[in-house]
Amino acid sequence: MREEGRTAAALLEFISKSPSCYHVAANMSDILEKAGFSRLFEEDTWSLAPGGKYYVTRGGSSLIAVALPRERVSGFQIAASHSDSPALKVKEKGEISVDGRYVKLSVERYGGMIMSSWLDRPLSLAGRIWLEREGRLESRLFCADRDLLLIPSLAIHMDRKVNEGHSYNVRKDLQPLFSMTGEKSLSQVIAEEAGLKPEELAGCDLFLYNRMGGSIWGAQESFLSSPRLDDQQCAWASLEGFLKGEGSPGRVMVYCVFDNEEVGSGTRQGAGSTFLRDVLERVVAALGGSREDYLRAVAKSFLISADNAHGVHPNQGDKADDTSRPYLNGGPVIKYSANQKYTTDGATGAVFAALCRRAGVPCQVFHNRPDMEGGSTLGNISAQQVPIPSVDVGLPQLAMHSAYETAGVQDTAWLVQVFAKFFSCPVCGERDGSYRLEF
Ligand code: CO
C-alpha cells in the first residue's frame, strides 16, 4: 500500500475507536503515553524538567500536550483542533412510549448536523457514564459496540413531497427507535453493556454515533469516507505531526484538542476557556520563568488552528467561491475571512504556505463565496484568551456535518508532513511584525 493509504487507514482506525469526544481524549492520552509523555493533573503542583514531555486533560474531552525545550522558553508553537462532532444526545429519562408498543428515545441536537444523514442507518450509543460506588462518583468511557438504535424515515407514500425539500424537526423526526414495550430499559442496557448493576449507574453523557465504518474508495482509492472527519482528521494528523516533530531550541511545542467547538467553544474545556492560557503560564512558571517571561514568550509564538474546510462539491460547484476553489487531494487549505471568522492574515497565511513549501506539500486557499456567510472555528476564539498570531487551516472535505463525511486520502498524509515541519523549526515573529523563516 502507498504511504498515504497507510496513513488514511490509521486515521480511520483511530476514528472507529473514537465514537465520542471522551474517546478522542482517552485514545490520544494512550498514544502520548506510549510516546513517553507523562500525565499532569491541574490540581497538582507541576514540577517539570527541561526537555520533558507532558500532557493534561480537562473535562475528560479536551487535552493539551507539551514538549519542552532544554533552553529558556522563548515562545510556543501550537496546533489546535477539536474533539467533538455534531451528534444527537440522549436526554435524561428520555424514553418515550409509542401506543404502548414501541419505546423510542428523546434526543437533543448537539451542534449543527445534516439531520437527514442520521436516518435509516444502524446507530448506537457512546460517551461516558458515571457510576456510584462506595460513596464515590467515577467516570468511565462507554461504547455500546453493537447496532442498538435506528431512526426510520417516513415512507414516500405518506409524504409525497419528501423529495421537494423536507424540513426536519428534531423532536418529531429524529427520535430513534429503541425497543418493543416491556423489553429492557435504557439504563438496564447501559448497565449490562458496561458490566454494572443498574443501581450503580448515576449519570451519563451519551451521544448517538453512526455504526458505519470508514471506507477508502474510488477508481484508485483516492477518497475516504467516515463519520466525524470534522475534526478528527485534523486532530489526528496534527498529533502525528507533533509526535514526529524534532523540536527547536527555546520553543515549547504544544498540541491541543478542544471540546465543544460545535457549540461555540464557550465551556470550561472549550477553546474559549482558560485551559490553554493556564497550561502555558504554568509551563513557564514551572521552568522558573516570571509573568513577564510568559508574556514575552506569547508575543513570539505561533498557532495553527486546524479544522476541516469545504472542498468544491462535484454536483454543486457553484456553491464554492469563484476564485478560491479547494479540491480533495489538493493539499491543506488556508482559510481567509475579511470579517475575521478566520484569524489568517497576509503574514500568517504566508508563513503556513512557506511551511507547506518546505515540507514539499501543495496548499490551497478557501474564502466563503462573498454572498454566503459560512462557518467559524477555533482560532479567533482561543486568540481572545491567548493573543498569539494564528492561521486557520483545514483539510478539504465534502458533506461537512453529515453523519458520513468524505475527504481525500492524500491530504491526511500531507497535513502530517506539514505539522512535522512546524514542530521541527522555529516560527518566530519579530518586533516589527515580520517573521524570520528559518526553516
Ligand atoms: Co470543525
Residues whose N, C-alpha, C, O or C-beta is under 5 A from the ligand:
A	BS01	CO	D230 D231 D307 N308
